[in-house]
Amino acid sequence: MTVTELQPPSILIDVRSAARTLGISPRLLWSLTNDGELPHVRIGRRVLYSPADLAAWIERRKVGGPASLES
């Protein structure tokens, strides 16, 4: 086992990791955060994001695909 396998997954991730996860720039992430579009947590001056919240945010914005053909 490696050290990374022993560490639990992050509950919250920072701005850089969240932007990388979403495939967007940190600047666009800040814009979405400031507009209240992205769920986030403020701890002191830090702004953090839950990977589960980011995945749910993506799911709510999906369009197209097989589900849209049934309508």
C-alpha distances in whole Angstrom, upper triangle without the diagonal:
4,7,8,6,7,11,13,15,18,21,24,24,26,29,27,24,27,29,27,25,29,30,33,34,33,37,37,35,37,40,38,37,41,42,41,39,35,34,33,32,34,32,35,35,32,32,29,28,26,24,26,29,29,28,31,33,33,33,37,38,37,40,41,40,41,41,44,46,47,48
4,5,5,7,9,12,14,17,20,22,21,23,26,24,22,24,27,24,23,27,28,30,31,30,34,35,32,34,37,36,35,38,40,38,37,33,32,31,30,31,30,32,33,29,29,26,26,24,23,25,28,27,27,30,32,31,32,36,36,36,39,41,39,41,41,44,46,46,48
4,5,5,7,10,12,14,18,19,19,21,24,22,20,23,25,23,22,26,27,29,30,29,32,33,30,32,35,34,33,36,38,36,35,32,30,28,27,29,27,29,29,26,27,24,24,22,21,23,26,26,26,29,31,30,32,35,36,36,39,41,40,41,42,44,46,47,48
4,5,5,8,9,11,15,16,16,18,21,19,17,19,22,19,19,22,23,26,26,25,29,30,27,29,32,31,29,33,35,33,32,28,27,25,25,26,25,27,27,24,24,21,20,19,18,20,23,22,22,25,27,27,28,31,32,32,35,37,36,38,38,40,42,43,45
4,6,8,9,12,15,18,18,20,23,22,19,21,24,21,20,23,25,27,28,28,32,32,29,31,34,32,31,34,36,34,33,29,28,26,26,28,27,29,30,26,26,23,22,20,18,20,23,23,22,25,27,27,28,31,32,32,35,37,35,37,37,39,42,42,44
4,6,9,12,15,17,18,21,24,23,20,22,25,23,22,26,27,29,30,29,33,33,30,32,35,33,32,35,37,35,34,30,28,26,26,27,26,28,29,26,26,23,22,20,19,21,24,24,24,26,29,29,30,32,34,34,37,39,38,39,39,42,44,44,46
4,7,9,12,14,14,17,20,20,17,19,22,21,19,23,25,27,27,26,30,30,27,28,31,30,28,31,33,31,30,27,25,23,22,23,22,24,25,22,22,19,19,17,16,18,21,21,21,24,26,26,27,30,31,32,35,37,36,38,38,40,43,43,44
4,6,9,11,13,16,19,19,16,18,21,20,18,21,23,25,26,25,29,29,25,27,30,28,26,29,31,29,28,24,22,20,20,21,20,23,24,21,20,17,16,14,13,15,18,18,19,21,23,24,24,27,29,29,33,35,34,35,35,37,40,40,41
4,6,9,10,13,16,16,13,14,17,16,14,17,20,22,23,22,25,25,22,24,26,25,23,26,28,26,24,21,19,18,17,19,19,22,23,19,18,14,13,11,10,11,14,15,15,17,19,20,21,24,25,25,29,31,31,32,32,34,37,37,38
4,5,6,10,13,14,11,12,15,15,13,16,18,20,21,19,22,22,19,20,23,22,20,23,25,23,22,18,16,14,14,16,15,18,19,15,14,11,10,8,8,10,13,13,14,17,18,19,20,23,24,25,29,31,31,33,32,34,37,37,38
4,7,10,14,15,12,12,16,16,14,16,19,20,21,19,23,22,18,20,22,20,18,21,23,20,20,16,14,12,11,14,13,17,18,14,13,9,8,6,7,9,10,12,13,15,16,18,19,21,23,24,28,30,30,32,31,33,36,36,37
4,7,10,12,10,9,13,14,12,14,17,18,18,16,19,19,15,16,19,17,15,18,20,18,17,14,11,9,8,11,11,14,15,11,9,6,5,5,7,9,10,10,13,14,15,17,19,20,21,23,27,30,30,32,31,33,36,36,37
4,7,8,6,6,10,11,10,12,14,15,15,13,16,16,13,14,17,16,14,17,19,18,17,13,12,10,10,12,12,15,14,10,9,5,5,6,7,11,11,10,13,15,15,16,19,20,21,23,26,29,30,32,31,32,36,37,37
4,6,5,6,9,10,10,12,14,14,13,10,13,14,11,12,15,15,12,15,18,17,17,13,13,10,10,11,11,13,12,8,7,5,6,9,10,14,13,12,15,17,17,18,21,22,22,24,27,30,31,34,33,34,37,38,38
4,6,5,6,9,10,11,12,11,10,7,10,11,8,8,12,12,10,13,15,15,15,12,12,10,11,11,13,14,12,9,7,6,7,11,11,15,14,12,15,17,16,16,20,21,20,22,26,29,30,33,32,33,36,37,37
4,6,5,6,9,10,10,10,8,6,10,11,9,10,14,14,13,16,18,18,17,14,15,13,15,15,16,17,15,12,10,10,10,13,13,16,16,13,16,19,17,17,21,22,21,23,26,29,30,33,33,33,36,38,38
4,5,5,6,9,10,10,10,9,13,13,11,13,16,15,14,17,19,19,18,14,15,13,14,16,16,18,17,13,12,9,9,11,10,13,14,11,13,16,16,16,19,21,20,21,25,27,28,31,30,31,34,36,36
4,5,5,6,8,9,9,8,11,11,8,10,13,12,11,15,16,15,14,11,11,10,12,14,16,18,16,13,10,8,7,8,8,11,11,8,11,13,12,12,16,17,17,18,22,24,25,28,28,28,32,33,33
4,5,5,6,5,6,5,9,8,6,9,11,11,11,14,16,16,14,11,13,13,15,16,18,20,18,15,12,11,10,12,11,14,13,10,12,15,13,13,16,18,16,18,21,24,25,28,28,28,31,33,33
4,5,5,6,7,8,12,11,10,13,15,14,15,18,19,19,17,15,16,15,18,19,21,23,21,17,15,13,12,13,11,15,15,11,13,16,15,14,17,19,18,19,21,24,24,28,28,28,31,33,33
4,6,8,10,11,14,13,11,14,16,14,15,18,19,18,16,13,14,14,17,19,20,23,21,18,15,13,11,11,8,11,12,8,9,13,12,11,14,16,15,16,19,22,22,25,25,26,29,30,31
4,6,9,10,12,10,9,12,14,12,13,16,17,16,14,11,13,14,17,19,21,24,22,19,16,14,11,12,10,12,11,8,9,12,10,8,12,14,12,13,16,19,20,23,23,23,26,28,28
4,7,9,12,10,10,13,14,13,15,18,19,19,16,14,17,17,20,22,24,26,24,21,18,16,14,15,13,16,15,12,12,15,13,11,15,17,15,15,17,20,20,24,24,24,27,29,30
4,7,8,6,7,10,11,11,13,15,16,17,14,13,16,16,19,20,23,24,22,19,16,16,14,16,15,17,16,12,14,16,14,12,16,17,15,16,18,21,22,26,26,26,29,31,31
4,5,5,6,9,10,11,12,14,16,17,15,14,17,16,19,20,22,23,20,18,15,15,15,17,16,19,18,15,17,19,17,16,19,20,18,20,22,24,26,30,30,29,32,34,34
4,6,5,6,9,10,10,12,14,15,14,13,15,14,16,16,18,19,16,14,12,12,13,16,15,19,17,14,17,19,17,17,20,21,19,21,24,27,28,32,31,31,34,36,36
4,5,5,6,9,10,11,12,14,14,13,16,15,17,17,20,20,17,15,13,15,15,18,18,21,19,16,19,21,18,18,22,22,20,22,24,27,29,33,32,32,35,37,36
4,5,5,6,8,10,11,12,11,11,14,14,17,18,21,22,19,17,14,15,14,17,17,19,17,14,17,18,15,15,19,18,16,18,20,23,26,29,29,28,31,33,32
4,5,5,6,9,10,11,10,8,11,11,14,14,17,19,16,14,11,11,11,13,14,16,14,11,14,16,13,13,17,17,15,18,20,24,26,29,28,28,31,33,32
4,5,5,6,8,10,10,9,12,11,13,13,16,16,14,12,10,11,12,15,16,18,16,14,17,18,15,16,20,19,18,21,23,27,29,32,31,31,34,36,35
4,5,5,6,9,9,9,12,12,15,15,19,19,17,16,13,14,14,17,18,20,17,15,18,19,15,16,20,18,17,20,22,25,28,31,30,29,33,34,33
4,6,5,6,5,6,9,10,14,15,18,20,17,16,12,13,12,15,16,17,14,12,15,15,11,13,16,15,13,17,19,22,25,28,27,26,30,31,30
4,5,5,6,5,7,7,10,11,14,16,14,13,9,10,10,13,14,16,13,12,15,15,12,14,17,16,16,19,22,25,27,30,29,28,32,33,32
4,5,8,8,10,10,12,12,15,16,14,13,11,13,13,16,18,19,16,15,19,18,15,18,20,19,18,22,24,28,30,33,32,31,35,36,34
4,6,8,10,11,14,15,18,19,17,17,14,15,15,17,19,20,16,15,18,18,14,16,19,17,16,20,22,25,28,31,29,28,32,33,31
4,6,7,9,11,13,16,18,17,16,13,14,13,15,17,17,13,13,16,15,12,15,17,15,15,19,21,25,27,30,28,27,31,32,30
4,7,9,13,15,18,20,19,18,14,14,12,14,15,15,11,11,13,12,9,11,14,12,11,15,17,21,24,26,24,24,27,28,27
4,6,10,12,16,18,17,15,11,11,9,10,11,12,8,8,11,10,7,10,13,11,12,15,18,22,24,26,24,24,28,29,28
4,7,10,14,16,16,14,10,9,7,8,10,10,7,8,11,10,8,11,13,13,14,17,20,24,25,28,26,26,30,30,29
4,7,10,13,12,10,7,6,5,7,10,11,8,9,13,13,11,14,16,16,17,20,23,27,28,31,29,29,33,34,33
4,6,10,10,8,6,5,6,8,12,13,11,12,15,15,15,18,20,19,21,24,27,30,32,34,32,33,37,37,36
4,6,7,6,5,6,9,11,15,16,14,15,19,19,18,21,23,23,24,27,30,34,35,37,36,36,40,40,40
4,6,5,7,8,11,13,16,18,17,18,21,22,21,24,26,26,27,30,33,37,38,40,39,39,43,43,43
4,6,8,10,14,16,20,22,20,21,24,25,24,26,29,29,30,33,36,39,41,43,42,42,46,46,46
4,7,10,13,17,19,22,20,20,24,25,23,26,28,28,28,31,35,38,40,42,41,41,45,46,45
4,6,10,13,16,18,17,17,21,22,20,23,26,26,26,29,32,35,37,39,38,39,42,43,43
4,7,10,13,16,14,14,17,18,17,19,22,22,22,25,28,32,33,36,35,35,39,40,39
4,7,10,12,11,11,14,16,15,17,20,20,21,23,27,30,31,34,32,33,37,37,37
4,6,9,7,7,11,12,11,13,16,17,17,20,23,27,28,30,29,29,33,34,33
4,5,5,6,9,10,11,13,14,15,17,19,23,26,26,28,27,28,32,32,32
4,5,5,6,9,10,11,12,14,16,17,21,23,24,26,25,26,29,30,30
4,5,5,6,9,10,11,12,15,16,19,22,22,24,22,24,27,28,28
4,5,5,6,9,10,11,13,15,18,21,22,24,22,23,27,27,27
4,5,5,6,9,10,11,13,16,19,20,23,21,22,26,27,27
4,5,5,6,9,10,11,15,17,18,20,18,20,23,24,24
4,5,5,6,9,10,14,17,17,19,17,19,22,22,22
4,6,5,7,9,13,16,17,20,18,18,22,23,22
4,5,5,6,10,13,14,17,16,16,20,21,21
4,5,5,9,12,12,14,13,14,17,18,18
4,6,9,12,14,15,13,14,17,18,17
4,6,10,12,15,13,13,17,18,17
4,7,9,12,10,10,14,15,15
4,7,10,9,7,11,13,12
4,7,7,5,8,11,11
4,6,6,7,10,11
4,5,5,7,10
4,5,6,7
4,5,6
4,6
4
